[in-house]
């Protein structure tokens, strides 16, 4: 009888150790720079379709009616990235062919007023959800995904500087060749100025 109890206790401890080891391995695989490089959606993949209303009651959709849509996944914490804010302003004013929207993870009473104070008042702020962020595979912000009018992802990356937005727009403008889909992360690394 004592051997059966000892065997059961050892078996339970080994199972618990195995589960903890799997959790630790999973945590390591999704954290750090390697994990973040796998965030977002790959270029050429279909983007999730959605319809969201802004605070003024205007309906915004993805895929967009315009040729290209810049979806900024962020909230009021965007104020910590002044270069990204400047880049957003420039891209938004640069072309009538580009629709720019900011999608929050959930309801926030302070995000829109903060973004207005930062000079982004002409960019619609949409209330998304954790589920929508999950469909786009976005965990950290500010994250940008460019989607074309056919619903294909044209470029995506975590951004910290205005030059990254410009580079992503250049990548989004490149034609998608089905057999040669570049990863946005590898394109961004190749385009990173020295010293960054």
C-alpha positions as CSV (number, residue, x, y, z in Angstrom):
1,X,0.0,0.0,0.0
2,X,2.8,2.4,0.9
3,X,4.5,1.7,-2.4
4,X,1.3,2.6,-4.3
5,X,1.0,5.9,-2.5
6,X,4.7,6.7,-3.0
7,X,4.4,5.8,-6.7
8,X,1.3,8.1,-7.0
9,X,3.0,11.0,-5.3
10,X,6.1,10.7,-7.5
11,X,4.0,10.4,-10.6
12,X,2.0,13.6,-9.7
13,X,5.3,15.4,-9.0
14,X,6.8,14.3,-12.4
15,X,3.6,15.4,-14.2
16,X,3.7,18.8,-12.5
17,X,7.3,19.2,-13.3
18,X,6.6,18.3,-17.0
19,X,3.8,20.9,-17.2
20,X,6.0,23.6,-15.6
21,X,8.8,22.8,-18.0
22,X,6.4,23.1,-21.0
23,X,5.1,26.5,-19.7
24,X,8.7,27.8,-19.2
25,X,9.6,26.7,-22.8
26,X,6.5,28.4,-24.1
27,X,7.2,31.6,-22.2
28,X,10.8,31.7,-23.5
29,X,9.7,31.1,-27.1
30,X,7.2,34.0,-27.1
31,X,9.2,36.5,-25.1
32,X,12.2,38.6,-26.2
33,X,13.1,39.9,-29.6
34,X,12.6,36.6,-31.3
35,X,9.1,36.3,-30.1
36,X,8.2,39.9,-31.1
37,X,9.6,39.3,-34.6
38,X,6.8,36.7,-35.0
39,X,4.1,39.2,-34.0
40,X,1.8,40.7,-36.6
41,X,0.7,39.1,-39.8
42,X,3.1,38.1,-42.7
43,X,3.1,40.1,-45.9
44,X,0.7,38.7,-48.4
45,X,-1.5,37.0,-45.8
46,X,-5.2,38.0,-45.6
47,X,-6.0,40.5,-42.8
48,X,-9.1,40.1,-40.6
49,X,-12.1,42.1,-41.9
50,X,-13.8,44.4,-39.4
51,X,-16.2,47.4,-39.2
52,X,-15.7,49.8,-36.2
53,X,-17.3,53.2,-35.5
54,X,-15.3,56.2,-34.3
55,X,-16.5,58.6,-31.6
56,X,-18.1,60.8,-34.2
57,X,-20.2,57.9,-35.5
58,X,-18.3,57.4,-38.7
59,X,-18.0,53.8,-39.8
60,X,-14.5,52.6,-40.7
61,X,-13.8,49.2,-42.4
62,X,-10.9,46.9,-43.2
63,X,-10.3,46.1,-46.0
64,X,-10.4,49.8,-46.8
65,X,-12.1,51.7,-49.6
66,X,-8.8,53.5,-50.3
67,X,-5.9,51.6,-51.9
68,X,-4.0,51.3,-48.6
69,X,-4.8,51.5,-44.9
70,X,-2.4,52.1,-42.0
71,X,-3.7,50.5,-38.9
72,X,-1.8,51.8,-35.8
73,X,-2.4,49.5,-32.8
74,X,-1.9,51.7,-29.8
75,X,-3.5,53.9,-27.1
76,X,-2.6,57.0,-25.0
77,X,0.9,55.4,-24.4
78,X,1.7,56.6,-27.9
79,X,2.7,59.9,-26.3
80,X,5.9,58.1,-25.3
81,X,6.9,57.8,-28.9
82,X,7.2,61.4,-30.3
83,X,9.0,60.3,-33.4
84,X,6.2,57.8,-34.3
85,X,3.6,60.6,-33.7
86,X,5.5,62.9,-36.1
87,X,5.7,60.0,-38.7
88,X,2.0,59.3,-38.4
89,X,1.2,63.0,-39.0
90,X,3.4,63.1,-42.0
91,X,2.0,59.9,-43.6
92,X,-1.6,60.9,-42.8
93,X,-1.2,64.3,-44.6
94,X,1.0,63.0,-47.4
95,X,-1.5,61.0,-49.5
96,X,-5.3,60.8,-50.2
97,X,-4.6,57.2,-51.2
98,X,-3.8,56.2,-47.5
99,X,-6.4,55.8,-44.8
100,X,-5.0,56.0,-41.3
101,X,-6.7,54.7,-38.2
102,X,-5.7,54.1,-34.6
103,X,-7.2,50.9,-33.0
104,X,-7.2,50.6,-29.2
105,X,-7.3,47.3,-27.4
106,X,-10.5,48.3,-25.5
107,X,-12.5,51.2,-24.2
108,X,-10.5,54.1,-22.9
109,X,-11.8,57.6,-21.9
110,X,-8.3,59.2,-22.0
111,X,-6.8,57.9,-25.2
112,X,-8.7,60.1,-27.7
113,X,-8.2,63.4,-25.7
114,X,-4.5,62.6,-25.3
115,X,-4.1,61.9,-29.0
116,X,-5.9,65.1,-29.8
117,X,-3.5,67.0,-27.6
118,X,-0.6,65.4,-29.5
119,X,-2.0,66.8,-32.8
120,X,-3.5,63.6,-34.1
121,X,-7.1,64.8,-33.9
122,X,-7.8,64.2,-37.6
123,X,-6.9,60.5,-37.3
124,X,-9.9,58.3,-36.3
125,X,-9.5,56.5,-33.0
126,X,-11.4,53.2,-32.9
127,X,-12.3,50.9,-30.0
128,X,-11.1,47.4,-30.8
129,X,-10.8,44.5,-28.5
130,X,-8.3,41.9,-27.2
131,X,-9.9,39.5,-29.7
132,X,-9.2,41.8,-32.7
133,X,-5.6,42.3,-31.5
134,X,-5.3,38.5,-31.2
135,X,-6.6,38.1,-34.8
136,X,-3.8,40.4,-36.0
137,X,-1.3,38.7,-33.7
138,X,-0.4,42.0,-31.9
139,X,0.8,41.8,-28.4
140,X,3.0,44.9,-28.0
141,X,2.3,48.5,-29.1
142,X,2.8,50.7,-31.0
143,X,2.4,48.2,-33.8
144,X,1.6,49.1,-37.5
145,X,0.0,46.9,-40.1
146,X,-0.6,48.1,-43.7
147,X,-3.6,46.5,-45.5
148,X,-4.6,47.0,-49.1
149,X,-8.1,47.3,-50.5
150,X,-8.1,43.5,-51.4
151,X,-7.6,42.7,-47.7
152,X,-3.9,41.6,-48.0
153,X,-1.3,42.6,-45.4
154,X,1.3,44.6,-47.2
155,X,3.7,45.3,-44.3
156,X,3.7,45.0,-40.5
157,X,6.1,45.8,-37.6
158,X,6.5,47.1,-34.2
159,X,7.6,50.8,-34.6
160,X,9.6,53.2,-32.4
161,X,10.6,55.9,-34.9
162,X,9.2,57.8,-37.9
163,X,11.7,56.4,-40.3
164,X,10.2,52.9,-39.6
165,X,6.8,54.1,-40.7
166,X,8.3,55.5,-43.9
167,X,10.1,52.2,-44.6
168,X,7.0,50.2,-44.0
169,X,5.1,52.4,-46.4
170,X,7.8,51.7,-49.0
171,X,7.6,48.0,-48.4
172,X,3.8,48.2,-48.6
173,X,4.1,49.7,-52.1
174,X,6.2,46.8,-53.4
175,X,4.3,44.3,-55.5
176,X,3.6,41.0,-53.8
177,X,5.2,38.1,-55.6
178,X,3.5,34.8,-54.4
179,X,6.8,32.8,-54.4
180,X,9.0,35.5,-52.8
181,X,7.2,36.8,-49.8
182,X,9.8,38.7,-47.7
183,X,9.4,38.9,-44.0
184,X,8.8,42.4,-42.8
185,X,11.2,41.9,-39.8
186,X,14.1,40.9,-42.1
187,X,13.4,43.9,-44.4
188,X,13.3,46.3,-41.3
189,X,16.6,44.9,-40.0
190,X,18.2,45.4,-43.5
191,X,16.9,49.0,-43.6
192,X,18.0,49.9,-40.1
193,X,20.5,52.8,-40.1
194,X,23.8,52.0,-38.4
195,X,23.9,53.0,-34.8
196,X,20.1,52.3,-34.2
